Amino acid sequence: MIIKKVNTVQEALAGIENGMTLLLGGFGLCGIPENSIAELVKKETSQLTCVSNNAGVDDFGLGLLLQKRQIKKMISSYVGENAEFERQMLSGELDVELIPQGTLAERCRAAQAGIPAFYTPAGYGTEVAEGKETRDFNGKMHVLEHAFEADFSIIKAWKGDTAGNLIFKGTARNFNPCMAGAAKITIAEVEELVEAGTLDPNQIHIPGIFIQRIFQGKHYEKRIEQRTVRNK
């Protein structure tokens, strides 16, 4: 059995250089690779193209990389709650490609499966389809979308083993499974890392074949992006 475990986040992120394209799991602040993002900030890796549903908030998640001007281009589904993301986009400081959420997920999954491109009806007749090939299927127009070509995929799971098998927890699963194996190298950070053979095979969401490096993270804040409460 191939052991994928590395001991530190620094070892896990070895090889990530300026100008690379990264896939980063998470939805808002849920299921984001907190330790890896913090290390990228510390490493001052710049000119990055980041593919993620959104960019966290101003002072957390990918928002930290935006604050330091380390991201050159964001490929996302929406600007969300990040005012700095919005400001950089509207000012032209940041190159932004906004795409339908389902298309983003499918472009990850296609890369994971080795499918170079696919047709989808999402975005036809809008700016999303400008400059792209279109085709009629059964009387409905579709847009040709290409799989992502990324250098590294950085994902977050609840529990994993040293062989790279992963279990996600609740909605923190989000984009993480479809980004696993969707880049040349996939890095998984987990809250709990156990020995290979410990996990119940029936509970595993992503098999280790999709993972090249895995490490146990530390000090997860798990911030709540929007807290809604009601009177008793």
N, C-alpha and C positions, 0 to 999 in steps of 0.2 A: 504494500500500500504506500502510495506517495504521500508524504507528510508536507502539508502546505503552510504549517505554522511558522510565523516569524515573531520575534520577541518584542519588537518595538514598532511604533508608528513610523519612525524614521526609516527603518529597514523596509517596511511595507511600501512606502512611497518612493523608494529608490528608483531612479530612472525617469521620474517625472521632470520634464524640462520646460523652459520658457517656450511658448508658442504651441504647446500640445493641445489636443482636444480631449476633454474629459467628460464622461457620463457620471452624473452624481445622483444617487437615489434620494428619495424623500418627497414629501408633499407638504409645502409650507415648512413647518419646523418638525413635522412628524416623520420619524424614520430617516433622519439625515445623518450622514457620517461625521458627527461632531468633531471627533478627535482628528480625523484626516483633514478636514477643512482648517482647523486651528493650526495644524502643522504646515499646510500650504501657505497660510498667512505668515507663519514664522520663517519659512524658507524663502519668502518673498518671490515665489515663482510667479512670473508675469506673462502678459500677452496670451492668456489662456482663452480658449473657446470652451465654454461650459454648457453642457446640455443637461437641463434640469427642469422640472415642471415649473418652478418659479425660483426666486432668489432669496428665500427666507425673509428676514426683516432687516431693518437698517443696522442693528448692532448684534446680529447673530446669524449663524448659518452662512450661506454664500454672501450675505450682506457685508460680512467682514472683508471678503475679497474685493467686493465692489468699492468699499470705503478706501482701500489701499490702492485702487486703480490697477488691480492685478488681472482683471478680466477684460479682454479685448472684445469678445462677442458672447452674447447670451442667446441660446436657442431654448425657448420656453413656451409655455402655454398662456401665461398671463403675468402681468407685472405684480399683481397681488398687493400686499401691504407694505411693500418696500419703496419708500419715498425717494431714496437715493437712486434706486434702479430706474424709477420713472423720470427723475431729473436728468440722469445721464442719457437716457434714451431720447428724451425730448430735445436735449441740447446738442445731440449728435456726438457726444463723447463716447458713447457705447453703441456698437453695432448689435442690433437686436433682430432676431428672426422669431416672430410669433407664429405658432402653428397650432392647429386643433389638438386638444389633449389626447384624443384617441389616436391621431396620426403620430404624435410623439411616441406614445406607447408602442405603436405598431412598427415604427422605424427602429426602435430598440429591439423589439422581438424579431424583426426580420434579420437584423444584424446577428442576433443570437443564433438564429436558425440557418444562417448562411444564405439567405434569400436577398439578392441584390436590390430588388425593387418590387413594388406592388401597386395596384390601382385601388383607389378609394374614392367614394363620392364626396367625402368631406372637403369643403373648401371650393368646390366647383362654382364658377361664376363670381368668385370674390378675388381679392388681392392675393390670397393664398395660392391661387392657380396661375397667376401671371408668369409667363415664360415657361410653363411646364406642359408636357405632353398630355393631351386628354383623349379619351376614347369612350365610345358608346358600348355599354353592356346591357342587353335586354331593355333598350329604350331609356336607359339612365346614364348620364355622363359621369365619368370618373377621371380622377387626376392621378398621374403617375408620380409616386413618391419613392425616394431612394433610401435604402438602409443607411444608418449612421456609420461613419468610418472614424472610430475613436481610438486613441492610443491607450487610454486607461479607463476602466470603469471602477468607480469607488462606491460601494454599497454598504448598507448597515443592516444587520440582523440581530435578533434577540439572543439566539444561542447557536453555536457552531461547534464542530469537532476539528481535530487536527488534520483531517483529510479534506476539509473544506465543505462538508455537508452543512446545510443551513436550515434553521427554523425561524420564521418571522412571527411577530406577535401582533394580532389585531390589525388595525388600519396602518400600522407602521410598515406593513408589507408593501403597499402602494406600488411605486415604480421600481423597487429594488429587484424583484425576481426577473423582470424582463430586461434589466440592465446587466444581469449576471451573464457573463460570457458574450456580451455584445461589443466588447473591445478586444484589443490585442492581449491586454492583461487585465484581469479582474481582481480587485482588492476587496476583501470583506473584513469589516470591523464588527466585532460582536461584543455583547455585554458579558456573555459567559462562554468560555472556551473549555471544552472537555476532550477527553481522549477519544480517538477513533473507536467505533464500536459501542460507545456509550448511548448514543441516541437511538430511539426506536425508529427503525427504517420506515414505518408507516406514518411517522410524524414529520419526516423531512420534506421541506418544500423545494429546495434547490440542491441537487446532488453535487458533490465535490468536483466533478469533471469540469464544471463551469468556472471554478475558482483556482487562481494561481497562488494567491497569498491570503493568509488570514491571521488576524491578531486580536487580542482582547483589549478593548478600549477601557478608559478610566474616566471617572468624574462626569457622568452624563447629567447635564442640566435638565434636559427634556422640557424646555419651556413651552408654555401654552400660548399659541399665537393670538387667539381670541377667546377670552373667558366670558361665558354667558351664565348668569345666575338668576334665580328668581326668589321672591319673598316666600317664606314658609307659610 
